C-alpha cells in the first residue's frame, strides 16, 4: 500500500534508480573486458605460434587459383 501512497504524494524514485544502474553496468562492462581481453590475447598468441609450427593443420585445403570456375 505504500507504493500507492508514494504515487499519490508525487514521490517517485525512478530517476535515482536509473542513475545508479548505469554506473554499475559501465563498471560491470569494464571489469568483464578487463578479464576477457587478456584471455582473448593469450588465445591469439597461442594461435599465431601454432599456425607457424603446425602448417599442415592450419594450411588452407585449396587456393583460389586451383579452383575451377
C-alpha positions as CSV (number, residue, x, y, z in Angstrom):
1,X,0.0,0.0,0.0
2,X,3.0,2.3,0.5
3,X,3.6,2.3,-3.3
4,X,0.1,3.7,-3.9
5,X,0.8,6.4,-1.2
6,X,4.1,7.3,-2.8
7,X,2.5,7.7,-6.3
8,X,-0.3,9.8,-4.9
9,X,2.1,12.1,-3.0
10,X,4.3,12.5,-6.0
11,X,7.4,10.8,-4.5
12,X,8.8,8.8,-7.3
13,X,12.4,7.5,-7.2
14,X,12.6,6.0,-10.7
15,X,15.2,8.6,-11.8
16,X,17.5,7.8,-8.9
17,X,17.4,4.1,-9.7
18,X,18.3,4.7,-13.3
19,X,21.4,6.7,-12.3
20,X,22.7,4.0,-10.1
21,X,22.1,1.3,-12.6
22,X,24.0,2.9,-15.5
23,X,27.1,3.4,-13.3
24,X,27.1,-0.2,-12.2
25,X,26.6,-1.5,-15.8
26,X,29.6,0.5,-17.0
27,X,31.8,-0.8,-14.2
28,X,30.5,-4.3,-14.9
29,X,31.4,-3.9,-18.6
30,X,34.8,-2.7,-17.8
31,X,35.5,-5.4,-15.3
32,X,34.3,-8.1,-17.8
33,X,36.5,-6.7,-20.5
34,X,39.5,-6.5,-18.1
35,X,39.2,-10.2,-17.6
36,X,38.2,-11.3,-21.1
37,X,40.7,-9.2,-23.1
38,X,43.9,-10.9,-21.7
39,X,42.3,-14.3,-22.2
40,X,41.5,-13.5,-25.8
41,X,45.0,-12.1,-26.3
42,X,46.5,-15.3,-24.9
43,X,44.4,-17.4,-27.3
44,X,45.5,-15.2,-30.2
45,X,49.2,-15.6,-29.3
46,X,48.8,-19.3,-29.0
47,X,47.1,-19.5,-32.4
48,X,49.8,-17.4,-34.0
49,X,52.5,-19.7,-32.6
50,X,50.8,-22.9,-33.5
51,X,50.0,-21.6,-37.0
52,X,53.7,-21.4,-37.8
53,X,54.7,-24.7,-36.2
54,X,51.7,-26.7,-37.4
55,X,51.5,-25.5,-41.0
56,X,49.8,-28.7,-42.3
57,X,47.0,-28.4,-39.8
58,X,46.3,-24.6,-40.4
59,X,47.0,-24.5,-44.1
60,X,44.1,-23.9,-46.4
61,X,42.9,-27.0,-48.3
62,X,42.6,-25.2,-51.6
63,X,43.8,-22.0,-53.1
64,X,41.7,-19.7,-55.2
65,X,43.9,-20.3,-58.2
66,X,43.3,-24.0,-58.2
67,X,39.5,-23.8,-58.1
68,X,37.7,-24.3,-61.4
69,X,35.3,-21.6,-62.4
